[in-house]
Amino acid sequence: MSRTRNTRLAVVSIICSLLGVLFGAFSVVGVGLGVIAYERNPDREKRRNALALASIACGALTLLINLFLVVLVLGG
C-alpha cells in the first residue's frame, strides 16, 4: 500500500475516533481503521504510527466514555 493511502487511512481513523464522541459506533470503526493503518505501515515511520496509535487511543477512550454513559443512563 502506498504511503499516501496509509496516511489517509490513519487520518480517516482518527476522524472516526473523534466522531465517536457524538456517535458511539464511530469509535469502533476508528479503532479498527487505526489498527489496520498501524499494521499496514511497512517501514514503521513514526509519524504514521503516531496517527494510527492516536486514533486507537482516542477511539478506545470514546468507546469507554460512551459505555459508561449508557450504563449510567440505563442503570439509574
C-alpha positions, -999 to +999 in steps of 0.1 A: +000+000+000+014+034-008+023+060+018-004+084+009-031+057+012-018+047+045-017+083+057-052+088+045-063+057+064-047+069+096-064+103+092-098+088+085-093+066+115-086+095+138-116+114+124-138+084+131-124+080+166-132+116+174-167+114+158-172+086+184-178+113+210-211+121+193-219+088+177-206+058+196-204+034+167-177+055+150-154+047+180-153+010+170-147+020+133-119+044+143-102+017+164-104-008+136-091+015+110-063+026+133-052-010+138-053-016+100-033+016+094-007+006+121-003-029+107+000-017+070+028+007+077+057-013+061+086+009+072+071+019+106+075+056+101+070+074+134+045+100+120+022+074+106+025+052+136+017+082+158-015+090+139-026+053+140-018+050+177-036+083+185-067+071+167-066+038+185-063+056+219-090+082+211-113+055+198-108+034+229-113+063+252-145+075+235-158+039+235-152+037+272-169+070+278-199+060+257-202+027+275-200+045+309-228+069+298-250+040+286-246+022+319-252+054+338-284+062+319-298+026+319-286+018+354-300+047+373 
